[in-house]
Amino acid sequence: MVDLLRWPVRVTAVALVCGPLLTAYWATPWELACLAAAGLLHVEVGLRLWRDRPDSRMGPLLAGCGLVWLLDAWGRAALPALFAGGLLLSLLHDPMHLHAGLIVTSGRLRGRWDRAIAAAAYAYWPVLAAVALAAGRLSPAGLLGVRAWTYPLVGVFLVGVFTVRYRRAGAATGASTPRSGPRWPPTGCAPRR
């Protein structure tokens, strides 16, 4: 399955860069290079992971995230009124990045907490938009204001989640954690006198 999709996905990603992105960002080549590199690297790494580990969800997730990234970059330049403030497709690749961060070691979401965090990430903006629509205050400026005060809180929460995951992974594998410090010198490597 991966081999059948690999080249069409690559061609789509390159076509997005060479076509719409090149015409939209021709005046700012540095921005074009950064956007194109980020999107293409996501796609390529995702395709390689998908080929090497077909049982893992990391590959398809990263490849999809790269395509959404490239479409979002094109949309901001080509249709600025619709993509104002990164409130359309960037709202999709943010939870995709979080999902990728949660599955990075195992290839799948592990346990209820991981599933709840991923579900909350995907539901975050649709729920906020529905509440704003119900209140009659759905506007890009209003959603940007909500994002401005909620993203720091979300960031602090995610730092906590990933810190706990890092410490648990270190304890489970016997690896060093920041609390225990490095194990030096290694066993059997006594210093020479």
RODOGU-366778 format. One line per 2 residues: their letters; for each residue x, y, z of C-alpha. Coordinates in Angstrom, 2 decimals. Layout:
N
a	X,Y,Z | ...
! end
This chain:
193
mv	0.00,0.00,0.00 | 2.77,2.41,0.93
dl	4.67,1.77,-2.30 | 1.56,2.61,-4.33
lr	1.04,5.89,-2.48 | 4.64,7.02,-2.07
wp	5.18,8.58,-5.50 | 1.73,10.20,-5.90
vr	2.14,11.83,-2.48 | 5.65,13.04,-3.38
vt	4.44,14.42,-6.72 | 1.56,16.22,-4.98
av	3.92,17.78,-2.43 | 6.42,18.90,-5.08
al	3.60,20.20,-7.29 | 2.34,22.30,-4.38
vc	5.81,23.75,-3.89 | 6.62,24.31,-7.56
gp	3.19,25.59,-8.51 | 1.08,27.54,-6.03
ll	3.75,28.17,-3.39 | 6.33,29.42,-5.90
ta	3.87,31.86,-7.43 | 2.54,33.00,-4.04
yw	5.92,33.50,-2.32 | 8.16,34.51,-5.23
at	8.86,37.91,-3.61 | 10.03,36.33,-0.34
pw	12.34,33.47,-1.29 | 13.52,32.86,2.29
el	9.97,32.29,3.51 | 9.28,30.06,0.50
ac	12.40,28.00,1.24 | 11.46,27.53,4.90
la	7.83,26.64,4.18 | 8.76,24.29,1.37
aa	11.53,22.59,3.34 | 9.31,22.04,6.39
gl	6.43,20.65,4.36 | 8.54,18.47,2.07
lh	10.57,17.08,4.98 | 7.39,16.15,6.83
ve	6.11,14.35,3.74 | 9.38,12.55,2.98
vg	10.08,11.48,6.56 | 6.48,10.34,6.89
lr	6.67,8.27,3.72 | 9.96,6.65,4.79
lw	8.60,5.85,8.25 | 5.46,4.44,6.72
rd	7.50,2.19,4.42 | 9.89,1.03,7.16
rp	7.27,0.59,9.87 | 3.87,-0.03,8.22
ds	2.29,-0.98,11.57 | 3.08,2.47,12.99
rm	0.73,5.40,12.48 | 3.60,7.89,12.62
gp	4.40,7.73,8.90 | 0.94,8.45,7.48
ll	0.40,11.10,10.14 | 3.60,12.98,9.25
ag	2.98,12.68,5.50 | -0.54,14.05,5.92
cg	0.73,16.79,8.20 | 3.27,17.85,5.56
lv	0.61,18.06,2.86 | -1.69,20.07,5.13
wl	1.27,22.35,5.97 | 1.95,23.02,2.28
ld	-1.75,23.61,1.51 | -1.99,26.02,4.46
aw	1.10,27.94,3.33 | -0.33,28.24,-0.16
gr	-3.73,29.30,1.18 | -2.28,32.10,3.30
aa	-0.67,33.65,0.24 | -3.30,32.87,-2.39
lp	-6.48,33.40,-0.34 | -5.50,35.65,2.59
al	-9.07,36.55,3.53 | -10.03,32.89,3.92
fa	-6.80,31.80,5.62 | -6.44,34.91,7.83
gg	-4.25,34.40,10.88 | -3.70,30.73,10.15
ll	-7.23,29.87,11.24 | -8.06,27.28,8.63
ls	-5.67,24.43,7.87 | -3.11,25.31,10.55
ll	-5.78,24.38,13.04 | -5.57,20.89,11.58
hd	-1.82,20.42,11.51 | -1.35,21.63,15.10
pm	-3.24,18.62,16.56 | -1.55,16.37,14.00
hl	1.85,17.45,15.37 | 0.66,16.78,18.91
ha	-0.67,13.38,17.87 | 2.71,12.60,16.30
gl	4.45,13.63,19.52 | 2.25,11.30,21.53
iv	2.91,8.27,19.32 | 6.59,8.87,18.64
ts	7.90,5.94,20.68 | 5.25,3.28,20.11
gr	3.61,4.22,16.82 | 0.18,4.28,18.42
lr	-1.64,6.11,21.18 | -1.08,4.31,24.46
gr	-3.77,4.37,27.10 | -6.71,6.56,27.95
wd	-4.68,9.69,28.69 | -3.04,9.71,25.26
ra	-6.38,9.17,23.56 | -8.03,11.86,25.65
ia	-5.26,14.38,24.92 | -5.36,13.64,21.18
aa	-9.16,13.86,21.10 | -9.06,17.15,23.00
ay	-6.51,18.52,20.54 | -8.63,17.62,17.52
ay	-11.83,18.91,19.18 | -10.28,22.11,20.60
wp	-10.97,24.46,17.68 | -14.26,22.99,16.44
vl	-15.68,23.30,19.96 | -14.42,26.89,20.32
aa	-15.82,27.81,16.91 | -19.19,26.22,17.77
va	-19.35,28.15,21.05 | -18.43,31.41,19.28
la	-21.01,30.72,16.56 | -23.70,30.01,19.18
ag	-22.81,33.25,20.96 | -22.92,35.16,17.67
rl	-19.26,36.18,17.94 | -17.58,34.03,15.29
sp	-14.90,36.19,13.73 | -11.23,35.73,12.91
ag	-10.28,38.48,15.34 | -12.22,36.82,18.15
ll	-10.70,33.41,17.47 | -7.22,34.93,17.28
gv	-7.84,36.53,20.67 | -8.88,33.19,22.13
ra	-5.81,31.56,20.64 | -3.58,34.29,22.07
wt	-4.56,33.53,25.66 | -5.17,29.79,25.43
yp	-2.05,28.68,23.51 | 0.34,29.54,26.37
lv	-1.83,27.48,28.74 | -1.92,24.60,26.26
gv	1.86,24.89,25.86 | 2.49,24.65,29.60
fl	0.17,21.64,29.81 | 2.00,19.91,26.94
vg	5.40,20.56,28.50 | 4.08,18.82,31.61
vf	2.70,15.89,29.60 | 5.93,15.35,27.69
tv	8.06,15.76,30.83 | 6.05,13.04,32.58
ry	6.31,10.80,29.50 | 10.08,11.37,29.30
rr	10.59,10.53,32.96 | 8.41,7.42,32.75
ag	10.22,6.23,29.62 | 13.59,6.77,31.30
aa	12.51,4.87,34.40 | 11.02,2.02,32.36
tg	14.14,1.52,30.26 | 16.68,2.14,33.01
as	18.03,5.14,31.12 | 19.24,8.26,32.81
tp	16.70,10.87,33.72 | 17.45,14.47,34.65
rs	16.82,13.59,38.29 | 19.19,10.63,38.44
gp	21.98,12.17,36.36 | 24.24,10.31,34.01
rw	25.62,6.96,35.01 | 29.33,7.63,34.75
pp	31.69,5.93,34.56 | 29.97,2.99,32.87
tg	30.22,-0.37,34.60 | 33.54,-2.06,33.94
ca	35.28,1.12,32.85 | 37.29,2.04,35.90
pr	39.65,4.96,35.37 | 43.31,4.06,34.76
r	45.87,5.02,37.36
! end
